[in-house]
Amino acid sequence: MMRSARYLLAVIDHGSFTRAAETLNVSQPALSQQIRFLEDTLGAKLLDRSGRTVRPTDAGQAYIRHLKAALQNLDAAQRAVHDVGNLTSGVLRVAFLPLFTTYLVGPVVQAFRKRYPDIDLTIDILPQAVMERALLDDQYDVGVGLGDLASLDVATEPLHDTELCVVVGKDHPLAGRRKLASAKLSGLDLALLDGAFVTRAPINQYLKANKVQPRIALESNSVDALVAIVQSTLLATILPAATARNLPGFSAIRLDPPFATRTTSALLRRDGYRSAGTKAFLALLKERNWAAEPRR
């Protein structure tokens, strides 16, 4: 029955028996037979086959909701069986916010690999909303993001409070300044991360609350690209202070009034299974000296 259930999810994910069969590497008749077996066992039609795309019926939607939770628990149970407490083997799946690619991902991964070389580590960079959904779908063991959550089913473990600052390159007229009145942002040429980033909403709120109208010269969907642009132009940006502190030649300038602090946090599926590797990774994050990040 477990095979039939996984086949059902594949059909729904692909909206087609043909594509699901190709993905599962089984024949379409064998796939159809397994779905019919499941429907006969449950005594209910789970799929609406009348349209061009196969969709779940009302009964199918109810069944799938509980099925996904059950499969997540089963996968967690299988990982628990193979989880070795002495960390001589295992798998750890981690997602980071794009904001952390410039200064955090490399050092954290390096430290973990040095300490636990036998743990198979998977690293992905995801927007926060995508990260939360992926954690709930049990695609990752832990995420590193900000504590502003959309889902109550994701738990947070705070790591470090950081402040958004104006960030400029070494040739910018504001380079070396420690503080800047918010009014000075008016007319300043800015390059900002686009609306897909979790920091953009508080930036917009700050500008509106302080009646500031900077010139937004460009928007980017890449932190690395934004950093390169600010480094080679006279554009300024707004990023967490730690980003500038760890990039040679950049200055982080506090605003007056300051931005509200944001909390870098470990994100986990609430009540989800925590492997030995997950616990070790959390411990490494918590013992990190966040207030004195080394320069690269």
C-alpha positions, 0 to 999 in steps of 0.5 A, a space after each residue: 500500500 505504501 508503494 501505491 501511496 507514493 505512486 498517487 503522489 507522483 501522479 498528482 505532482 505531475 498531473 499525468 499518469 504518463 509523466 508520473 510513470 516516466 519519472 517512477 520508471 514503471 509502465 503506465 498500466 502498472 501505475 494505473 493498477 496500483 492507483 486502482 488498488 489503492 482506491 478499491 482498498 479505501 473505497 473512494 475515488 481519489 483522482 478525477 481523470 476527466 480533464 486534460 490534467 489529473 486532479 485529486 477529488 475531494 476525498 483525494 485531497 483529504 487523503 493526500 493531506 494525511 498521507 504526506 504527514 505520514 510519509 514525512 514521519 516514516 522518512 524521519 523514522 528511517 533516518 532515525 534508524 540509520 542515524 549514528 549518534 557518534 556522527 561517523 555517518 549520516 546526512 544533513 540537509 541545510 538551506 541558507 538565505 541568499 543574504 548569508 552567501 557572502 560571509 556565513 555559508 563558507 565559514 560555517 560549512 568549512 567548520 562543520 566539515 572539519 569537525 564532522 567529515 563523515 556527514 554527507 552535507 547538502 547545502 541550498 540557497 533559498 528565499 525564506 518563504 520557499 525555505 519554510 515550505 521546504 522545511 514543512 515538506 521535510 526537504 531540509 533538516 534545518 534552515 538558517 534565515 531570519 526570525 520573521 516567520 510566515 508559518 506557525 509550524 516552523 520553529 526558530 532558535 535565535 542565533 544573533 541580532 543584526 541591524 540593517 545599514 547603508 553599505 558603500 564601497 571604498 570609493 563612495 563619498 560616504 565611505 568611513 562614515 559611522 552614522 547617517 541621518 535618515 533624511 540624507 537618504 533622500 536623493 541617494 542613489 541606491 541599489 537594492 535587493 528585489 521584493 523576493 528578499 525578506 529584507 526588502 519589506 522592512 526597508 520599504 517600511 523604514 523609508 516610508 515611515 521616515 518620509 525618505 525618497 531615495 533614487 532606486 537606481 537598480 534592483 537585483 535578485 542576487 546578493 553576490 551581484 549586488 555586492 559586486 555592483 556596489 563595489 565597482 560603482 558609487 551606488 549604495 545599498 542596504 544590507 545587514 551590517 555583518 555583510 559589510 564587516 566581512 567584505 574588505 573595502 566596504 563600510 557599514 553606516 548606521 542610520 539615525 533612527 536605526 532600523 529595527 534589529 533582525 534576528 538571524 535564526 535556525 529554522 526547523 520543522 516544529 516537532 520534527 525529528 532532529 538527527 545527530 547531525 542536525 543537533 551538531 550543526 545547531 550547536 556549531 551555530 550557537 557557539 559561533 562568535 557572531 559579534 566578531 566575524 572574521 574578515 575573508 
